[in-house]
Amino acid sequence: YQLEQEQLQAAERELRSAAEPPEQNRAEYLILCGRLAAKKQRYETAAEYLRQAEALGPLPKLYERELCQTMELASRELQDYKSAYEYAARQLKL
């Protein structure tokens, strides 16, 4: 919620205060970390979190959509236009 409201410091505090997430919530945790990093314009860090989440295997559609949206943004900002296009195309398939 705080991330959506642009309350980045509060969102970061809440995320960091959480204990290591259980394995079934790890992808969600990594995607949230990636979204937070992207909001703070730390696109390389965001991409790394999102790659880790993606490597965990098939994601629920909601998580995959958030991952693709954020990865498209990070890729575009890092001038990796091929990856940005691929993530945009994946969003259209969801």
Buried (B, 14 or more C-beta within 10 A) or exposed (E): EBBEEEEEEEBBEBBEEEEEEEEEEBBBBBBBBBBBBBBBEBBEBBBBBBBBBBEEEEBEEEBBBBBBBBBBBBBBBBEBEEBBEBBBEBBEEE
